Amino acid sequence: MTIIETIQKRRSVRTYTGEPLRQEHVTQIKQFINQLEIPFGEKARIELLSIHTGEIPIKLGTYGFIKGACDFIVLVYEKAPFAETAAGYLFEQAVLFCTGLDLGTCWLGGSFSRSDFKKQVILKPNEKIRIVSPVGYISDKKRFFERYFQGADKNSKSRKPFGELFFDKEFNQSLSENAAGVFSTPLKMVRLAPSANNKQEWRVLHDEQAMHFYKKPYPMFDAIDMGIALCHFELSCKELGIEGKYEILKDFPHNRKLKYVISWIKNG
């Protein structure tokens, strides 16, 4: 499965079979997260936790949002100005990897017991747990709760229109899929990026050889959401052979309603 196919396949799963991850999947996930490179020079890591670490299952509470999950991936990062964005990028790579293994995941930013998870992760003085996700085998039995949220999670129906998120050279000019050219598919993958309450508070300005990323100020998870969007865009570009890199510019197009974050500069 390609990255683009995996992004299109990913959905939030809240009901699991109750079966612990098989050793083959534990090994694959650990190998993957251990070789990940943290972007933008920040410090972050991902831990894989199981409720079955001893004879008595440990408690990893999710306030009823998740049922039947035995295993979780946990995002830990060191506090710094760009750390949350880097951490969101890092964590989404793990989520997509698990999706490629046909495992369910679900981003949880607030609906989990931090005290439960802190008991199982050794944190350094400047570290914090920001996000967790269950990872496991998807149950065929859907709760009403699950069906309700899946209705809200439908990728195309619950996403903002392409032209509302992406702009061409100026913010008063919507970018069409045709005008986006080679960037059409990477931007479509940005549009599918999960975000807190599905707000999609990021915006992208197409400017010749660059893509400038902005966000609307949303104090809870906007930096994390931006990291996910940046991950989708860059991984899709790499898969399509579009070469470039992220760079924070000193001179960039300004918009009084949006906060500039970073630009992706195309090689050549």
WOLINCOR-V82801 format. One record per residue. OMEGA is omega in degrees with one decimal (NA if undefined). D_FIRST is the distance of its C-alpha to the first C-alpha in Angstrom with 1 decimal. Layout:
BEGIN
OMEGA_D_FIRST / OMEGA_D_FIRST
END
This chain:
BEGIN
179.3_0.0 / 176.7_3.8 / -179.0_6.7 / 176.8_8.2 / -179.7_6.1 / 177.1_6.4 / 179.8_10.0 / -178.3_10.6 / -172.6_9.8 / 172.7_11.9 / 178.4_15.4 / 179.9_18.5 / -175.5_19.3 / 179.9_22.9 / -174.4_23.6 / -174.1_22.5 / -175.2_23.7 / 179.3_25.9 / 176.0_24.4 / 176.8_24.0 / 175.3_20.8 / -174.1_20.9 / -179.6_21.7 / 179.5_18.5 / 175.5_16.6 / -178.9_19.6 / -178.8_19.5 / -178.9_15.8 / -179.9_16.4 / 178.4_19.7 / -178.6_18.6 / -176.0_16.0 / 179.6_18.5 / -179.7_21.3 / 179.9_19.8 / 175.0_19.0 / -178.9_21.5 / -177.2_23.3 / 170.8_23.6 / 175.0_26.9 / -179.4_29.0 / -179.0_29.1 / 179.5_29.2 / 177.7_26.8 / 178.5_25.0 / 177.8_23.0 / 173.3_24.5 / -177.9_23.1 / 174.8_25.9 / 175.9_26.7 / -178.0_29.6 / 179.8_30.4 / 178.9_31.6 / -178.9_35.0 / 179.3_37.1 / -179.8_37.3 / 176.7_34.2 / -178.6_34.2 / 173.1_34.1 / -169.2_31.2 / 176.9_32.3 / 173.3_30.3 / 176.7_33.3 / 179.8_31.9 / -178.3_28.8 / 178.4_26.6 / 172.8_27.4 / -179.7_26.5 / 177.7_24.5 / -174.3_25.5 / -177.2_23.4 / 165.8_22.9 / -171.9_21.6 / -180.0_24.5 / 178.0_24.7 / 177.6_27.9 / 176.2_29.2 / -176.0_32.5 / 178.5_34.3 / -173.9_34.5 / -176.4_34.5 / -171.6_30.9 / -176.8_29.6 / 178.2_28.1 / 177.7_26.0 / -178.8_24.7 / 177.2_24.1 / 176.6_22.2 / -178.0_19.9 / -174.5_19.6 / -179.6_19.0 / 175.8_16.2 / 178.5_14.2 / 178.4_14.9 / -179.5_14.2 / 177.4_10.6 / 179.1_10.2 / 176.1_11.8 / 178.2_9.8 / 175.9_6.6 / -177.0_9.4 / 176.9_10.4 / 177.8_13.4 / 175.5_15.6 / 176.0_17.0 / 177.9_19.8 / 175.9_21.4 / 179.9_25.1 / -177.7_27.6 / -174.7_30.8 / 173.4_30.6 / -178.5_30.8 / 179.7_33.7 / -179.6_33.7 / 177.7_36.6 / -176.1_34.7 / 178.9_31.8 / 178.7_34.3 / -174.4_36.1 / -179.0_33.0 / 177.3_32.1 / -177.5_34.6 / 172.3_34.9 / -175.1_36.7 / -176.5_39.4 / -177.0_37.4 / 174.8_34.1 / 172.8_33.0 / -176.0_30.4 / -173.7_28.9 / 168.9_25.7 / 173.6_24.4 / 168.3_21.6 / 172.4_21.5 / -175.4_18.5 / -175.1_18.6 / -171.1_18.2 / 179.1_18.4 / 174.4_21.7 / -179.0_22.3 / -177.7_25.7 / 171.8_25.7 / 173.6_28.7 / 178.2_30.4 / -179.5_29.5 / -178.8_25.8 / 179.1_26.2 / -178.4_28.2 / 177.9_25.7 / 175.8_22.8 / 178.6_25.0 / -175.2_25.3 / -176.8_21.6 / -171.3_20.6 / -172.0_18.5 / -174.5_20.3 / -174.6_23.7 / 179.2_24.3 / 177.0_23.4 / 178.6_26.1 / -179.2_26.3 / -176.3_24.8 / 176.8_28.3 / -177.2_29.5 / -171.5_27.1 / -172.7_27.1 / -174.4_30.3 / 175.8_31.5 / 176.4_34.0 / -175.4_36.0 / 175.6_35.3 / -179.5_37.4 / 179.3_35.1 / 177.0_31.8 / 176.5_28.9 / 178.7_27.6 / 178.9_24.1 / -179.3_25.8 / 179.7_27.8 / 176.7_24.8 / -177.0_23.7 / -178.7_20.9 / -177.5_20.6 / -178.3_20.0 / 176.3_16.2 / 179.0_16.4 / 174.2_19.3 / 178.8_17.6 / 172.5_15.1 / -179.8_18.3 / -180.0_19.7 / -178.2_17.0 / 175.6_17.8 / 178.2_19.6 / -178.0_23.3 / -178.8_26.4 / -179.8_27.8 / -177.0_25.3 / -179.7_27.9 / -174.3_25.7 / 175.8_28.5 / 176.9_27.0 / -177.3_28.0 / 178.5_27.0 / 177.7_29.6 / -175.9_28.7 / -179.1_31.4 / -176.4_31.2 / -174.5_29.0 / 170.1_28.3 / -179.2_26.6 / -177.1_28.9 / 180.0_27.6 / 175.2_30.1 / 169.3_30.4 / -179.5_32.9 / 176.0_34.8 / -161.8_33.5 / -173.5_34.9 / -171.2_32.7 / -174.7_29.1 / 179.9_29.0 / 175.8_28.3 / 179.7_25.4 / 178.0_24.0 / 178.1_24.4 / 178.3_22.4 / 179.9_19.4 / 179.0_19.9 / 178.0_20.4 / -179.5_17.2 / -177.2_15.1 / -174.4_17.2 / 179.1_17.2 / 178.1_13.5 / 177.3_12.9 / -179.8_15.9 / -179.0_14.9 / -179.2_11.6 / 178.5_14.0 / 177.5_16.7 / -173.3_19.1 / 178.7_21.2 / -179.8_23.3 / 176.3_24.2 / 178.6_25.6 / 175.0_29.3 / -175.7_31.9 / 173.6_34.5 / 179.6_38.2 / -176.7_38.8 / 177.6_36.4 / -177.3_37.0 / 174.3_38.6 / -172.6_38.4 / -179.5_40.7 / -175.7_38.5 / 177.5_35.4 / 178.7_34.9 / -179.6_33.3 / -172.6_30.7 / 176.1_29.1 / 173.0_28.2 / -174.6_25.3 / 179.9_27.1 / 177.6_25.7 / 177.6_26.8 / NA_29.4
END
